[in-house]
Amino acid sequence: MIGKRIVTIGGGTGGFTVNRGLHGYPVHQTAICTVFDSGGSTGKLRDEFGALPQGDIRRCLLAMADDSNDTLRTVFNHRFAKNGSSLSDHSLGNLLLLAAEQNWGPIEGTRRIGRALGVQGEVLPISINSAHVCAELSDGEVVCGEGFIDTRSVEDARTVGRVWLEPQAFITREAAEAIIAADVIVLGPGDLYTSIVPNLLVSGIQKAIAESKARLVYVCNIMTKSSETRDFTVADFVDTLLAYGVGREQFDSVIVNTVLPPNDVLATYAAIDRSFPVDFSAPVRERVAEKTKRIVYGDFFNEAGLEQGLIRHDSHKLAYQLIQE
């Protein structure tokens, strides 16, 4: 286990969850982050300064930061909330990453912030090119901008037909080298079309995965999402990723949580977000088995998240499985 190189690729809450779990294990950990966000604090800084979107980078830095420095972790994650202020909705971590980028560039700037936080391992952007995620919806309308794809109303029944990057983005040398040298590459969990697939659209990533001897692992989402994966099964997630290209004909492992959340929490998700557990019934399992060398399924559920009414993977259960790969 010591010295095993584990590379995670993704963003959002899922990226934080996986990297937080791996933090503290004696592995060499590299988080490769999606950089195509367009909403919130990240979107504002991107529009005003042309900065690399920092949101997912900030989350992964926090996940991997030294636990002993609680003060620095707290202020780094602080978000200004005063209405009407130019700082409203901005995260201090995003501002610090912007300052670091302007002084040392996006990769060296991230490294310096990581060292200040006591990060063990490395956090890297998948690309340093400014690109947006675009999607063609089922009625033919084209929507550009991660925020416009991801936050569509639950009343919007249109599905995502295909996604692409505009303009084209290219993988960073550092990210490609980390992937090629990895022992385990982890995709997911995370929003399929805005956190996971965009990484596969970056020129060079499929070649890097193909050249790597690492085990390729996909962690499937627990719940569907109305704006992106309405009615999706585990097989639909897997098929979509393989269709966009992961540099392999199949996965080495697909990890699936099979513990259902309590009915009251499921009812809340259904009522508010029209979100439901991802189907993993026997016919679906047979389809998945054709696309991966191994299916790992069982209890990867985070019971503690239920206190806030959240359905999440358990970071420690996931990490324990990943270091066995």
C-alpha atoms as one frame of an Amber mdcrd trajectory, in Angstrom:
protein
   0.000   0.000   0.000   2.849   2.409   0.803   3.800   4.458  -2.211   0.804
   3.423  -4.342  -0.002   6.263  -6.710  -3.725   7.078  -6.783  -4.995   9.714
  -9.202  -8.542  11.034  -8.902 -10.224  12.823 -11.806 -13.381  14.856 -11.288
 -14.883  17.687  -9.331 -17.675  18.870  -7.087 -18.697  17.149  -3.872 -17.585
  13.774  -5.214 -14.029  14.982  -5.743 -13.895  16.242  -2.174 -15.341  12.988
  -0.817 -12.834  10.677  -2.516  -9.805  12.828  -1.769 -10.833  13.414   1.827
 -11.043   9.673   2.367  -7.627   8.991   0.831  -6.077  11.781   2.900  -4.029
  10.260   5.689  -3.394   6.905   4.017   0.249   6.174   3.074  -0.380   6.635
  -0.647   0.835   9.183  -3.180  -2.326  11.153  -3.885  -2.948  13.397  -6.912
  -6.267  15.153  -7.495  -6.844  16.265 -11.090  -9.654  18.804 -11.100 -12.275
  19.935 -13.571 -11.758  23.604 -14.505 -14.792  24.477 -16.609 -17.140  25.884
 -13.942 -19.065  29.019 -14.857 -21.275  29.774 -11.843 -20.987  31.293  -8.370
 -17.779  32.832  -7.064 -15.727  30.894  -9.609 -17.793  32.241 -12.495 -17.523
  35.835 -11.293 -13.730  35.662 -10.968 -13.460  33.917 -14.305 -15.483  36.647
 -16.020 -13.729  39.556 -14.297 -10.109  38.355 -14.262  -9.987  35.574 -16.844
  -8.879  33.281 -14.019  -8.811  29.536 -14.067 -12.014  28.331 -12.330 -10.895
  27.590  -8.759 -13.922  25.913  -7.148 -12.969  22.260  -7.558  -9.290  22.988
  -6.951 -10.215  24.696  -3.672 -12.358  21.749  -2.559  -9.606  19.235  -3.247
  -7.011  21.356  -1.457  -9.306  21.429   1.578  -9.845  17.679   1.367  -6.100
  17.046   1.410  -5.039  19.821   3.803  -3.280  19.238   7.112  -5.950  18.495
   9.735  -3.913  20.085  12.522  -4.223  23.627  11.112  -7.935  24.160  11.735
  -7.643  27.967  11.667  -6.148  28.091   8.190  -8.611  25.493   6.876 -11.541
  27.494   8.277 -10.530  30.862   6.807  -9.579  29.270   3.481 -13.119  27.889
   3.234 -14.775  31.122   4.446 -17.412  32.605   2.152 -18.382  36.274   2.396
 -22.128  36.683   2.757 -22.833  40.436   2.986 -25.475  41.368   0.421 -24.509
  44.137  -1.964 -20.793  43.817  -1.289 -18.357  43.165  -4.124 -17.120  40.264
  -1.988 -20.583  38.744  -1.616 -20.608  34.991  -2.340 -16.834  34.889  -2.843
 -14.803  32.227  -1.079 -11.552  33.432   0.470  -9.912  30.300  -0.897 -10.913
  31.272  -4.436  -9.442  34.755  -3.930  -6.182  33.329  -2.609  -5.944  30.957
  -5.566  -6.579  33.898  -7.916  -3.762  35.868  -6.256  -1.438  32.857  -6.481
  -2.277  32.357 -10.155  -1.540  35.994 -10.944   1.831  35.775  -9.195   3.080
  32.314 -10.194   0.695  30.880 -12.772  -2.105  28.356 -12.214  -0.015  25.243
 -11.546   2.801  26.691  -9.443   0.299  28.975  -7.685  -1.840  25.966  -6.707
   1.244  24.135  -5.477   2.248  27.050  -3.252  -1.220  27.326  -1.734  -1.158
  23.570  -1.205   2.141  23.766   0.664   0.744  26.569   2.837  -2.206  24.294
   3.738   0.064  21.345   4.450  -1.332  19.291   1.563   0.247  15.872   1.249
   0.141  15.008  -2.435  -0.728  17.274  -5.324  -3.743  19.096  -6.750  -3.615
  19.837 -10.484  -5.944  21.408 -13.056  -6.814  19.091 -15.942  -6.128  22.018
 -18.297  -5.151  25.677 -18.142  -7.152  26.582 -21.247 -10.269  28.708 -20.896
 -13.145  26.602 -22.198 -16.834  26.169 -21.477 -18.946  23.028 -21.404 -21.661
  23.111 -24.075 -24.593  20.735 -24.322 -27.188  19.963 -26.953 -30.503  19.220
 -25.280 -33.077  16.754 -26.542 -35.079  19.469 -28.339 -31.993  20.669 -30.216
 -31.267  23.758 -28.115 -27.584  24.338 -27.394 -26.664  25.567 -23.910 -23.138
  26.745 -23.057 -21.820  27.125 -19.525 -21.617  24.488 -16.812 -23.988  26.441
 -14.572 -26.693  26.658 -17.247 -26.551  22.898 -17.858 -26.375  21.799 -14.237
 -28.935  24.107 -12.622 -31.845  23.763 -15.032 -35.252  23.633 -13.362 -36.648
  20.269 -12.345 -39.622  21.207 -14.536 -37.326  21.125 -17.565 -37.815  17.565
 -18.836 -35.296  17.850 -21.658 -32.348  15.462 -21.519 -28.704  16.058 -22.389
 -27.909  14.696 -25.842 -24.192  15.383 -26.082 -21.612  17.701 -24.575 -18.397
  19.261 -25.839 -15.844  21.913 -24.886 -15.733  25.275 -26.607 -12.997  26.050
 -27.518 -10.906  22.886 -27.343  -8.833  22.398 -24.170  -5.557  20.498 -23.814
  -4.294  18.458 -20.879  -1.500  19.928 -18.789   1.841  18.152 -18.928   1.734
  17.653 -15.169  -1.709  16.005 -15.263  -0.725  13.724 -18.133   2.459  12.624
 -16.352   0.531  11.894 -13.143  -1.996   9.749 -15.030   0.686   7.789 -16.885
   2.595   7.105 -13.655  -0.493   6.130 -11.628  -1.247   2.737 -10.105  -4.969
   3.524  -9.767  -7.041   6.089 -11.692 -10.416   6.985 -10.174 -13.287   8.613
 -12.069 -16.254   9.900 -10.064 -18.477  10.162  -8.257 -19.871  13.444  -9.530
 -22.285  15.123 -11.936 -21.877  13.155 -15.135 -22.010  15.860 -17.793 -20.510
  18.771 -15.856 -17.931  17.196 -13.509 -16.794  13.903 -15.091 -17.321  13.860
 -18.871 -15.710  17.314 -19.445 -12.382  15.849 -18.333 -12.671  13.161 -21.025
 -13.167  15.910 -23.617  -9.766  17.438 -22.884  -7.356  16.617 -25.675  -4.649
  14.231 -24.459  -6.393  12.598 -21.504  -7.508   9.473 -23.342  -3.963   8.980
 -24.662  -2.552   9.382 -21.143  -4.988   6.817 -19.696  -4.247   4.431 -22.554
  -0.496   4.697 -21.882  -0.932   4.169 -18.135  -0.729   0.693 -16.614  -3.029
   1.817 -13.790  -6.267   0.143 -12.826  -9.141   2.303 -14.076 -11.943   2.580
 -11.504 -15.323   4.285 -11.777 -17.341   5.192  -8.674 -20.985   5.487  -9.716
 -23.322   8.093  -8.247 -25.852   7.058  -5.613 -28.660   9.265  -6.941 -29.839
  10.489 -10.329 -30.066  14.211 -11.091 -33.010  15.652 -12.996 -30.957  18.116
 -15.073 -28.367  15.561 -16.205 -29.130  11.907 -15.483 -32.886  11.557 -15.097
 -33.865   7.846 -15.056 -30.249   6.722 -15.484 -29.159   3.266 -14.354 -25.626
   2.300 -13.342 -25.243   0.828 -16.831 -26.242   4.166 -18.391 -23.510   5.967
 -16.439 -20.922   3.394 -17.501 -22.064   3.352 -21.133 -21.934   7.141 -21.357
 -18.365   7.336 -20.054 -17.178   4.606 -22.408 -18.948   6.320 -25.325 -17.008
   9.540 -24.701 -13.808   7.515 -24.373 -11.773   6.630 -21.301  -8.716   5.355
 -23.146  -9.771   1.748 -22.490 -12.390  -0.627 -23.879 -13.694  -1.291 -20.363
 -13.164  -0.374 -16.723 -11.140  -2.509 -14.354 -13.625  -1.895 -11.535 -17.000
  -0.216 -11.117 -17.934   0.629  -7.531 -21.634   0.776  -6.661 -23.336   1.602
  -3.376 -26.292  -0.709  -2.691 -27.444   0.674   0.680 -30.674   2.612   0.293
 -31.138   5.815   2.331 -34.151   6.061   4.656 -37.521   6.543   2.977 -38.090
  10.012   4.438 -34.822  11.322   2.973 -35.579   9.675  -0.375 -39.009  11.316
  -0.359 -37.418  14.736   0.189 -34.986  14.231  -2.694 -37.813  13.097  -4.940
 -40.080  16.011  -4.019 -37.468  18.766  -4.277 -35.047  17.571  -6.951 -36.843
  14.649  -8.614 -33.764  12.662  -7.700 -33.941   8.880  -7.191 -31.544   6.033
  -6.378 -29.591   4.865  -9.410 -31.021   1.532 -10.560 -28.737  -1.467 -10.019
 -31.226  -4.277 -10.506 -30.183  -7.684 -11.853 -30.660  -6.812 -15.572 -28.652
  -3.612 -15.075 -25.912  -5.549 -13.296 -25.633  -7.885 -16.296 -25.146  -4.903
 -18.607 -22.477  -3.411 -16.349 -20.635  -6.743 -16.152 -20.037  -6.543 -19.901
 -18.231  -3.205 -19.526 -15.950  -3.859 -16.559 -13.645  -6.609 -15.361 -15.089
  -6.403 -11.863 -18.100  -4.931 -10.074 -17.620  -3.993  -6.419 -20.927  -3.358
  -4.700 -22.032  -3.019  -1.102 -22.166  -0.452   1.678 -20.446   2.782   0.651
 -23.114   4.988   2.213 -22.420   7.872   4.589 -24.786   7.519   7.543 -23.476
  10.724   9.156 -24.742  12.820   6.243 -28.315  11.921   7.114 -28.162  14.385
  10.017 -28.207  17.144   7.380 -30.571  15.209   5.114 -27.752  14.532   2.626
 -27.194  11.423   0.546 -23.451  10.979   0.073 -20.764   8.341  -0.281 -18.731
   7.616   2.831 -15.227   8.902   2.144 -13.504   6.355   4.391 -15.382   3.342
   2.998 -14.528   4.451  -0.534 -10.888   5.081   0.334 -10.498   1.666   1.957
 -11.792   0.033  -1.233  -9.628   2.167  -3.513  -6.387   1.297  -1.765  -7.214
  -2.384  -2.318  -7.439  -1.899  -6.081
